[in-house]
Amino acid sequence: MTSQKEIKHIEISGESINVYKKEIQSLTSKFDLNLKQLSKLLNMPLTKINNIIHQEKIDLTDHEKENIQHKSAMLHYGLSGIEAKERAQIILDTLAQEFDLSLMNISKLLDVSEKELLNFKENIPIERNLELNICVNIIMLNFTLHQNFL
Protein backbone atom coordinates (compact mmCIF):
# COMPACT_ATOMS: atom_id res chain seq x y z
CA MET A 1 0.00 0.00 0.00
CA THR A 2 1.42 3.38 -0.93
CA SER A 3 0.87 6.46 1.12
CA GLN A 4 0.24 9.76 -0.59
CA LYS A 5 1.45 13.01 0.86
CA GLU A 6 -1.54 15.17 1.69
CA ILE A 7 -1.51 18.47 -0.17
CA LYS A 8 -3.06 21.29 1.79
CA HIS A 9 -4.48 24.20 -0.20
CA ILE A 10 -4.70 27.48 1.64
CA GLU A 11 -6.84 30.34 0.42
CA ILE A 12 -4.95 33.59 0.43
CA SER A 13 -6.29 37.06 -0.21
CA GLY A 14 -5.72 40.73 0.57
CA GLU A 15 -2.21 41.56 1.78
CA SER A 16 -1.04 37.96 1.37
CA ILE A 17 -1.93 37.72 -2.30
CA ASN A 18 -0.29 41.09 -2.90
CA VAL A 19 3.04 39.63 -1.71
CA TYR A 20 2.92 36.88 -4.35
CA LYS A 21 1.53 39.25 -6.98
CA LYS A 22 4.47 41.63 -6.38
CA GLU A 23 6.98 38.76 -6.55
CA ILE A 24 5.60 37.64 -9.91
CA GLN A 25 5.41 41.17 -11.30
CA SER A 26 8.95 41.84 -10.13
CA LEU A 27 10.26 38.70 -11.85
CA THR A 28 8.47 39.51 -15.10
CA SER A 29 9.70 43.09 -15.22
CA LYS A 30 13.28 42.62 -13.98
CA PHE A 31 14.06 39.65 -16.23
CA ASP A 32 11.69 40.51 -19.11
CA LEU A 33 9.81 37.23 -18.66
CA ASN A 34 6.34 36.52 -19.96
CA LEU A 35 3.86 34.61 -17.82
CA LYS A 36 4.32 31.38 -19.80
CA GLN A 37 8.07 31.46 -19.12
CA LEU A 38 7.46 32.26 -15.47
CA SER A 39 5.01 29.38 -15.24
CA LYS A 40 7.75 27.01 -16.37
CA LEU A 41 10.37 28.54 -14.07
CA LEU A 42 8.07 28.25 -11.06
CA ASN A 43 6.69 24.87 -12.15
CA MET A 44 3.14 26.17 -11.73
CA PRO A 45 0.24 26.07 -14.19
CA LEU A 46 -0.14 29.23 -16.24
CA THR A 47 -3.74 29.56 -15.03
CA LYS A 48 -2.52 29.73 -11.44
CA ILE A 49 0.04 32.43 -12.31
CA ASN A 50 -2.72 34.40 -14.06
CA ASN A 51 -4.99 33.94 -11.05
CA ILE A 52 -2.34 35.30 -8.69
CA ILE A 53 -2.05 38.41 -10.82
CA HIS A 54 -5.74 38.97 -11.56
CA GLN A 55 -7.78 37.46 -8.71
CA GLU A 56 -8.59 38.76 -5.26
CA LYS A 57 -8.46 35.27 -3.73
CA ILE A 58 -6.53 32.16 -4.74
CA ASP A 59 -5.68 28.74 -3.33
CA LEU A 60 -1.96 28.02 -3.02
CA THR A 61 -0.28 25.07 -1.37
CA ASP A 62 2.50 25.67 1.13
CA HIS A 63 4.86 24.20 -1.47
CA GLU A 64 3.72 26.69 -4.12
CA LYS A 65 4.12 29.63 -1.74
CA GLU A 66 7.60 28.50 -0.69
CA ASN A 67 8.52 27.86 -4.31
CA ILE A 68 7.57 31.40 -5.37
CA GLN A 69 9.44 32.95 -2.45
CA HIS A 70 12.56 30.78 -2.77
CA LYS A 71 12.96 31.03 -6.53
CA SER A 72 12.21 34.74 -6.52
CA ALA A 73 14.84 35.36 -3.85
CA MET A 74 17.43 33.24 -5.65
CA LEU A 75 16.79 34.88 -9.02
CA HIS A 76 16.81 38.40 -7.58
CA TYR A 77 19.69 38.12 -5.13
CA GLY A 78 21.27 34.67 -4.96
CA LEU A 79 22.80 34.26 -8.37
CA SER A 80 24.48 37.63 -8.55
CA GLY A 81 25.44 37.68 -4.88
CA ILE A 82 27.68 34.62 -4.96
CA GLU A 83 30.74 34.01 -7.12
CA ALA A 84 30.41 31.21 -9.67
CA LYS A 85 33.13 29.09 -8.07
CA GLU A 86 31.52 29.47 -4.65
CA ARG A 87 28.16 28.32 -6.07
CA ALA A 88 29.85 25.22 -7.51
CA GLN A 89 31.49 24.57 -4.13
CA ILE A 90 28.09 24.84 -2.43
CA ILE A 91 26.63 22.36 -4.91
CA LEU A 92 29.60 20.06 -4.29
CA ASP A 93 29.02 20.15 -0.53
CA THR A 94 25.28 19.64 -1.00
CA LEU A 95 25.81 16.61 -3.25
CA ALA A 96 28.20 15.08 -0.74
CA GLN A 97 25.65 15.49 2.06
CA GLU A 98 22.50 14.68 0.12
CA PHE A 99 23.82 11.51 -1.52
CA ASP A 100 26.30 10.53 1.22
CA LEU A 101 29.22 10.74 -1.22
CA SER A 102 32.85 11.06 -0.24
CA LEU A 103 35.25 13.40 -2.00
CA MET A 104 36.82 10.30 -3.56
CA ASN A 105 33.40 9.19 -4.93
CA ILE A 106 32.73 12.61 -6.39
CA SER A 107 36.23 12.95 -7.86
CA LYS A 108 35.72 9.66 -9.71
CA LEU A 109 32.30 10.76 -10.94
CA LEU A 110 33.82 14.04 -12.16
CA ASP A 111 36.87 12.27 -13.63
CA VAL A 112 39.41 14.37 -11.72
CA SER A 113 41.90 13.40 -9.06
CA GLU A 114 40.83 13.58 -5.45
CA LYS A 115 43.69 16.03 -4.77
CA GLU A 116 42.51 18.35 -7.56
CA LEU A 117 38.97 18.29 -6.21
CA LEU A 118 40.19 18.91 -2.67
CA ASN A 119 42.25 21.89 -3.89
CA PHE A 120 39.17 23.24 -5.67
CA LYS A 121 37.04 22.76 -2.56
CA GLU A 122 39.61 24.48 -0.30
CA ASN A 123 40.29 27.39 -2.70
CA ILE A 124 43.86 26.32 -3.37
CA PRO A 125 44.78 27.67 -6.82
CA ILE A 126 44.43 25.20 -9.67
CA GLU A 127 44.73 25.58 -13.43
CA ARG A 128 41.83 27.63 -14.86
CA ASN A 129 40.70 24.98 -17.37
CA LEU A 130 40.64 22.36 -14.61
CA GLU A 131 38.60 24.70 -12.41
CA LEU A 132 36.14 25.30 -15.24
CA ASN A 133 35.93 21.56 -15.94
CA ILE A 134 35.20 20.82 -12.27
CA CYS A 135 32.53 23.55 -12.07
CA VAL A 136 30.71 22.39 -15.21
CA ASN A 137 30.90 18.73 -14.22
CA ILE A 138 29.58 19.46 -10.71
CA ILE A 139 26.60 21.22 -12.26
CA MET A 140 26.01 18.34 -14.68
CA LEU A 141 26.35 15.77 -11.88
CA ASN A 142 23.83 17.71 -9.80
CA PHE A 143 21.45 17.83 -12.76
CA THR A 144 21.88 14.10 -13.46
CA LEU A 145 21.37 12.99 -9.87
CA HIS A 146 18.22 15.07 -9.50
CA GLN A 147 16.50 13.78 -12.65
CA ASN A 148 13.53 11.47 -12.22
CA PHE A 149 13.63 9.18 -15.21
CA LEU A 150 10.61 7.02 -15.91
NURO-556664 format. One record per residue (C-alpha): residue in three letters; x, y, z. Coordinates in nm, 2 decimals. Layout:
ALA  X  Y  Z $
...
% end
This chain:
MET  0.00  0.00  0.00 $
THR  0.14  0.34  -0.09 $
SER  0.09  0.65  0.11 $
GLN  0.02  0.98  -0.06 $
LYS  0.14  1.30  0.09 $
GLU  -0.15  1.52  0.17 $
ILE  -0.15  1.85  -0.02 $
LYS  -0.31  2.13  0.18 $
HIS  -0.45  2.42  -0.02 $
ILE  -0.47  2.75  0.16 $
GLU  -0.68  3.03  0.04 $
ILE  -0.50  3.36  0.04 $
SER  -0.63  3.71  -0.02 $
GLY  -0.57  4.07  0.06 $
GLU  -0.22  4.16  0.18 $
SER  -0.10  3.80  0.14 $
ILE  -0.19  3.77  -0.23 $
ASN  -0.03  4.11  -0.29 $
VAL  0.30  3.96  -0.17 $
TYR  0.29  3.69  -0.43 $
LYS  0.15  3.92  -0.70 $
LYS  0.45  4.16  -0.64 $
GLU  0.70  3.88  -0.66 $
ILE  0.56  3.76  -0.99 $
GLN  0.54  4.12  -1.13 $
SER  0.90  4.18  -1.01 $
LEU  1.03  3.87  -1.19 $
THR  0.85  3.95  -1.51 $
SER  0.97  4.31  -1.52 $
LYS  1.33  4.26  -1.40 $
PHE  1.41  3.97  -1.62 $
ASP  1.17  4.05  -1.91 $
LEU  0.98  3.72  -1.87 $
ASN  0.63  3.65  -2.00 $
LEU  0.39  3.46  -1.78 $
LYS  0.43  3.14  -1.98 $
GLN  0.81  3.15  -1.91 $
LEU  0.75  3.23  -1.55 $
SER  0.50  2.94  -1.52 $
LYS  0.77  2.70  -1.64 $
LEU  1.04  2.85  -1.41 $
LEU  0.81  2.82  -1.11 $
ASN  0.67  2.49  -1.22 $
MET  0.31  2.62  -1.17 $
PRO  0.02  2.61  -1.42 $
LEU  -0.01  2.92  -1.62 $
THR  -0.37  2.96  -1.50 $
LYS  -0.25  2.97  -1.14 $
ILE  0.00  3.24  -1.23 $
ASN  -0.27  3.44  -1.41 $
ASN  -0.50  3.39  -1.11 $
ILE  -0.23  3.53  -0.87 $
ILE  -0.20  3.84  -1.08 $
HIS  -0.57  3.90  -1.16 $
GLN  -0.78  3.75  -0.87 $
GLU  -0.86  3.88  -0.53 $
LYS  -0.85  3.53  -0.37 $
ILE  -0.65  3.22  -0.47 $
ASP  -0.57  2.87  -0.33 $
LEU  -0.20  2.80  -0.30 $
THR  -0.03  2.51  -0.14 $
ASP  0.25  2.57  0.11 $
HIS  0.49  2.42  -0.15 $
GLU  0.37  2.67  -0.41 $
LYS  0.41  2.96  -0.17 $
GLU  0.76  2.85  -0.07 $
ASN  0.85  2.79  -0.43 $
ILE  0.76  3.14  -0.54 $
GLN  0.94  3.29  -0.24 $
HIS  1.26  3.08  -0.28 $
LYS  1.30  3.10  -0.65 $
SER  1.22  3.47  -0.65 $
ALA  1.48  3.54  -0.39 $
MET  1.74  3.32  -0.57 $
LEU  1.68  3.49  -0.90 $
HIS  1.68  3.84  -0.76 $
TYR  1.97  3.81  -0.51 $
GLY  2.13  3.47  -0.50 $
LEU  2.28  3.43  -0.84 $
SER  2.45  3.76  -0.85 $
GLY  2.54  3.77  -0.49 $
ILE  2.77  3.46  -0.50 $
GLU  3.07  3.40  -0.71 $
ALA  3.04  3.12  -0.97 $
LYS  3.31  2.91  -0.81 $
GLU  3.15  2.95  -0.47 $
ARG  2.82  2.83  -0.61 $
ALA  2.99  2.52  -0.75 $
GLN  3.15  2.46  -0.41 $
ILE  2.81  2.48  -0.24 $
ILE  2.66  2.24  -0.49 $
LEU  2.96  2.01  -0.43 $
ASP  2.90  2.02  -0.05 $
THR  2.53  1.96  -0.10 $
LEU  2.58  1.66  -0.33 $
ALA  2.82  1.51  -0.07 $
GLN  2.57  1.55  0.21 $
GLU  2.25  1.47  0.01 $
PHE  2.38  1.15  -0.15 $
ASP  2.63  1.05  0.12 $
LEU  2.92  1.07  -0.12 $
SER  3.28  1.11  -0.02 $
LEU  3.52  1.34  -0.20 $
MET  3.68  1.03  -0.36 $
ASN  3.34  0.92  -0.49 $
ILE  3.27  1.26  -0.64 $
SER  3.62  1.30  -0.79 $
LYS  3.57  0.97  -0.97 $
LEU  3.23  1.08  -1.09 $
LEU  3.38  1.40  -1.22 $
ASP  3.69  1.23  -1.36 $
VAL  3.94  1.44  -1.17 $
SER  4.19  1.34  -0.91 $
GLU  4.08  1.36  -0.54 $
LYS  4.37  1.60  -0.48 $
GLU  4.25  1.84  -0.76 $
LEU  3.90  1.83  -0.62 $
LEU  4.02  1.89  -0.27 $
ASN  4.23  2.19  -0.39 $
PHE  3.92  2.32  -0.57 $
LYS  3.70  2.28  -0.26 $
GLU  3.96  2.45  -0.03 $
ASN  4.03  2.74  -0.27 $
ILE  4.39  2.63  -0.34 $
PRO  4.48  2.77  -0.68 $
ILE  4.44  2.52  -0.97 $
GLU  4.47  2.56  -1.34 $
ARG  4.18  2.76  -1.49 $
ASN  4.07  2.50  -1.74 $
LEU  4.06  2.24  -1.46 $
GLU  3.86  2.47  -1.24 $
LEU  3.61  2.53  -1.52 $
ASN  3.59  2.16  -1.59 $
ILE  3.52  2.08  -1.23 $
CYS  3.25  2.36  -1.21 $
VAL  3.07  2.24  -1.52 $
ASN  3.09  1.87  -1.42 $
ILE  2.96  1.95  -1.07 $
ILE  2.66  2.12  -1.23 $
MET  2.60  1.83  -1.47 $
LEU  2.63  1.58  -1.19 $
ASN  2.38  1.77  -0.98 $
PHE  2.14  1.78  -1.28 $
THR  2.19  1.41  -1.35 $
LEU  2.14  1.30  -0.99 $
HIS  1.82  1.51  -0.95 $
GLN  1.65  1.38  -1.26 $
ASN  1.35  1.15  -1.22 $
PHE  1.36  0.92  -1.52 $
LEU  1.06  0.70  -1.59 $
% end
